[in-house]
Amino acid sequence: MKISKNPIFSLDFFNHKYFTYNARTAFSIILKNNFSHQGTILLPSYIGITDKEGSGVLDPILETQVNYDFYEIGEDFKVDEIKLYEKLDSQKFEAILIIHYFGFCHIDIVRLQLYCKKNNIIIIEDCAHAFDSKYKSKLLGSYGDYSFFSIHKYLPCNNGGVLKINGKVSEYILENNSIQFEDFQALNAFSLDEIAKVRKANYKRLVTLLSEVDNIQILFPNLEEGIVPMNLPIIVKGNLRERLYFYLIEKNIETTALYYRLIDQIDKLKFKSSHYLSQNILNLPIHQGIKENDIKNMAKTIKEFFKLYS
């Protein structure tokens, strides 16, 4: 055997991460390369749609003509694991999609990993919100067979996605789907550790300042170890979500309501918790561009709103 002076290519050391135009593209690539038209993927019952952007989760499924069904989540976004495993046991599924909403893990994914390995079910992790979060000291996106990430939701750039393969590597069609150069630059230019520190600190400050506001429910008041939050999700009580949203906009505080509109396929009677969340959720910004005074101003403005309208 020849001993070369230069390192040679070996899959033993190859990190199977692929840059894509965005997270939606990465999900589409996974579906195109892993599913027959007979297979069914199980989805969480909280998927949104907008007239401008469509549905980042459902559109790739419809485009690839993959069969799908839904599993339930609760009003705290936790997966109803009893019903989930009953469903998985009752019929054959080829894959399950786990969405790490807002950067949090809402299921015992270690248990799910063991179950799916035993039953030959593919796990796909949607880490669009969980770019740098961990569960049990292991990065989210490392538990499933496949995962995908959104760069522009975490860093100041326009697009950019990452496809990560943890399981079997098959043929991947990536032409015309590569990341834009400026998005790739953003990924390498910023300190993810420092960004994580700021996001965590902002989250905790805002939780503290809003903890005594009776008109809201903070969905995740305790920031678990390893979680890097995308935003601070709250439930606005008294059917005041929309009014608060526009009040904050008027005060130059931009928020989102993820998802204020669910896809039509999520039945209102069957998935009541999902529709409750959709009608009342508001997501407050806590990203790395926000300073401590911004957090104080946001909390002050929210308190002023409820003095006016509650």
N, C-alpha and C positions, 0 to 999 in steps of 0.2 A: 504493500500500500504506500502510495506516494505521500510524503509529508510536505505539505505546501507551506510557503512562507506567509501566505495571506489567509484570512478566515474564509471559510466556504459557507455557502447557503445551506441551512439545515432547518427543517420544520420543527425540530426539537426545541428551538429557541425563538420560533416565530410567534410574535404577538398578533393574534388575529383580530386586529382593529382596522376598520376601513372607514375612510372619510367619505361622507356623502353630502349631497347638496343641502339636505335637511333631515330631520328625524323621520318625517313621513316617507321620504325616499328609502331610508334604511329599513323601515318596517315593510315596505312594499317588496324590497329585494328579498327579505326573509321569506315572505309569503310565496313569492314566485318560485323560489328554489327549494321549497320544502313541502308543498301541499299538492295533493291530487284534488280533483273536483269532488271526490267522495268524502274527503276529510272534513271535520268540523272543529272550529276553534271556539273556545269558551271565553267570553268577554265579561268584564265588570259592567254592572248596570248603571254606570255613570260616564256617559260619553256625550260630548257636546257637538254643536254644529253652528256655524254662522253663515250668513248669505255671502260674505266676502271671502272667507277662507275655507268653507266647507267643513268637513270633519276629518281631523288628522288621523283618527283611528279607523273610522268606518270606511272612508273613501278608498284606501288601499285594499280593503277586504272586498268591497264591491267591484273594484277594478280587476282583481284577480279571481273573482267569482268563487271565493272560499265560503263554505257554509259556516254559519255562526249561531251561537246561542249565548244567553246571559246568565251570570250568577249574581246573587244579591250582595249589596253592601248596606251597612246600617247608617243611622243618622250621625254617627261619629266616624264614618268612612271605613270602619273595620269590616273586613270580610266576614260574613256569616259562615264560619268554617263548618258548622254542622250541616247546613244545607248544601254547602259547596261539595263536601265529600259524599254526601248522599247522591248528589247529581252526577258526580264523577263515577260513582259505583253503578249508577242506574243505566248509563248508556256509554257508548264508545266516543271518546274525544281524541282527536289527533294532537291538539295543543291547547294550552291555556295562556292567556295574556294577563299579566299582573302589572297594574299601573301604580306607580309609586307617587300618588298625588301629593303635590306641594313639597316633595322631598322626603316624605315619611313612608315607612314600610307598614302596611295595614294588615299584614297576615304573617303567621309563623311560616316564613318561606323555607326554613330548614326542614320542617315537617313536610311541606308541600314538595320539596325537592326529593325527599326520600320516597314519597308516594308516587310521584311521576316517574321516577327512575324504575321503580318496581313495575309500573303499569305501562311503560313505554309511551309516555305522554311528554311532548315537547313543552318546555317552559320558555316563554318569551317575556322579558322584562322591559316595560316602557319606563325608561329613566329620563324622559324629557324634562321632568321637574327635579330629578335626583342626580344631578351631575356629579356631586362629590359626597353623597351621603353613604353611611355605613349601617349595617345591621349585624350585631354580634361581632364587631370589629372587622367585618369584611365588607368591601364596597358593594353597594347595590349595583346590579348589572353583572355580578360574578356568580350568582346562584342559578340563573337560567341557562338553557342551552344557547340562547341568543338574547341580546339586549341591544337597545338603541338609545341614543342620547341626543339632546338638542343643545348646541353650543350657544346659539343666540339668545336663549332664555336665561343664560347664566353670565355671559360675557357681552360687552358692547360691540356687537357685530350684527350683520343683517340676516345671515342664515347660518348654515353649518350643522352637520349631523355626524354622529359616529355610530357605526355598526360593529358590535363586538360578538365574536363567536367563541363560545366556551365548549361547545359540543363538537359533533362531527363536522368537518369542513367539507363542503360540497362545492360545486362550480358556482361561482358568484359573478353575476353580470353587472359590472360597475361602470361601463362606458357611458359617458354623458351624465354621470351622476356625481362626479367628483366635487369636492369642496372648493369653494372660491378661495383664491390665494389670501385675500384680506381676512377671511374668517379663520384660516389656518394660522395666520400671523397672530391673531387675537388669542388663539388657544395657547400659543407658546410665549406670548408676551407678558401675561399676567400671572401673579402668584396666587395659585388656588388656595394655599394655606391661609394667606392674609385675607382673601375674599371670604373664606369660610368663617374666620374670626369675626369679621365685621357683620356678616349676616346673622350669626348667632347672637352677637351682642345687641344688635338692633331688634331682633326678635324678642329677646328677654326684656329689654327696656320697654318695648311697646306693650308686652303682656302685663308687666308690672303697672304701667300707667292706666291700662284699660281694665284691670282685674276687678275693680269695684263699680264698673258701669253696669247697671242692672239690665239695660236694654240690649245687651249683646251677650253671646256665648262664645268664648274662645274655645275653638275645637280642640286644640292641643296646647294646653297651658304649660305643660312640662316638656321642655325640649330634651329629648332623650340623647344620651351619649352617642356621638357619631353622626347625628342628623344635621345636615346643612339645609336650612329651609329655603324654599323658593319664595314664599311670601307668608303672611300671617292670615290664615283663613278664620273668619268669624261668622257666626250666625246672627243676623239682625232680626230682633224680635218685633212683633206688632205690625208685620207687613210694611215695614219702613225701609226695606233694603234699597228699593229703587230711588226713594226720596233722598236717602243718605248718600247714595252713589252720586247723584247729580249735585247735591250740596257740596260734597268734597271736590267735585270737578270745578264748581264755581269758585272754590277757594284755592284753585291750582294744585290740588292733590289728586293725582291720577290713581285710580284703583281699577280692579277688574272684578267680574263676578263669574267664576269658573264653576260650572257652566250654567249661565242663566237660561239657556235653551238646550234641552236634550234632544237627541235624535228621536225621530218619530217611533222607531222600533222599540224603544223602552216604554213599555205599557204603564200608564199612570196608576192603574189599579193593582197590578202585579208588583210593581217596584215603587211603593209609596215613599220609602225613605229617600230614594234617589230624587224624586220630584220635590220632596220637602227641601232637600239640600239645594237643589237648583233654584228654587223660588226664594231662598233666604240667605244664601251664602254671599259673602263679600271678601275679597282678598286684598289685604293692605300691603303696600310695598315696604320691604325691609332690606333691599339690595345694597350692594357695597357703595353705591353713589349717594346714599342717604346718611346725613350727619345726625348727631345726637339732638341738635336743635330742631331738625326736621321731625324727628320722632316725637319730641315734646309738642310741637305745633300740630302734628296730626292728631295726637291724643286730645289736645285742648279743643281742636275743631270738632271732633266727634262728640265730646262732652257738651259743647255749646249747642250742637245740633239737637241732642236729646232734651236739653232744657227748653228748646223752642217747640219741639214736636211731640214730646211724650206727655 
